[in-house]
Amino acid sequence: MTVRFDTKLVHSGQEAEPGTGDVVPPVHVATTYDRYAQDPPRYFYARGENPTREALERCLASLEDARYATVFSSGQAAAAAVLSLLSPGERLVSSAGVYGGTYALFSTMDRYGIRVDYADLTRPRPFPPDVRVVWVETPSNPLLTIVDVGETARPAHERGAIVVVDNTFASPALQLPLRLGADVSLYSTTKFVAGHADVLGGALVYSDAALHEAFTRHRELTGAVPGGLDCFLVHRGVKTLSLRVSRQVDSAGAIAAALAESPDVAEVIYPGLPGHPQHPLARKQMSGPGSIISFRCLGDPEKLMAGTRLFTCAVSLGGVRSLIESPALMTHRPMPRARRLAAGITDDLIRLSVGIEDPVDLIEDLTAALEAGR
Ligand code: PLP
């Protein structure tokens, strides 16, 4: 039976256990498997195979109608698996705005003779002949720039490059990169996919068999595997993805509108606002504008962050609890200051991750802290 996205969230990889009928499959924690208790032997060692991990992978692949998903111990580990595709002399071209940790990881690549260029991919462009991977983060962290995945994939594929979309900010609930023309969707499942700020994880979702061989081999060799308990938590969390995200998007819309009216805010950056430079593209490419909002505050950013009671001052995003952070001081501190400022990540920039609390409480909390921070 063909089922839709929200049904897959609950059912994929959650087949009732034969024998007991458990509606939640048991969590497999063993690191090794008895050869003669299996017929035929399929499981050897948990760095290679684990049934709880495979159940999560079946679920994540099904959400994008992909052949494969490979899960990792973190989003960074998933990114490192992509970078393992590059050989000396090859080039990665990345969209200009990426998560600070991604930037830091890219900065290690010149050691291996691999060049990383940043480009404004909001404008279609030809890619250089030695490009092997085109990396798109959309919406980007923290400035929420939107890149047209289809328009980027076309010239990238002309060069034979693999197009990877970091879909962490949108989650599969709002954007399906493979359907837009990408080859690989990358997730920090730590964020919306798991959704409760209680487990780290990463995933790559794709359909190409050669990529599957490369990613699973890299994961087994480097040991960047999530354990069974972590996979269970991600899989439990993803069942409510659509419910959480739809609430978060509604609340973020209300909060962005309130911030746009605030005398203490110089600029609100949110793809759902008509003034966002890629608002029409966001409407075309995503089924909702997301629940991350950035804004430039007129008062003291540190006073603001210390003054909120419901928005917790912490990095990360996409969980049920609302968070506030300063990219300059926190998530993007690995970037050299000059580069950060040139990219628009100024000291007055604040990033919000909107959770599932009552939006009226969240607006009151922010308004009070903005007033106190004047
Ligand atoms: N990609 C994006 C857009 C992120 O925001 C993050 C983390 O914040 C990552 C990747 C890395 O994920 P992880 O922290 O799970 O390693």
Residues whose N, C-alpha, C, O or C-beta is under 5 A from the ligand:
A	BS01	PLP	S74 G75 Q76 Y99 N141 D166 T168 S188 T190 G201
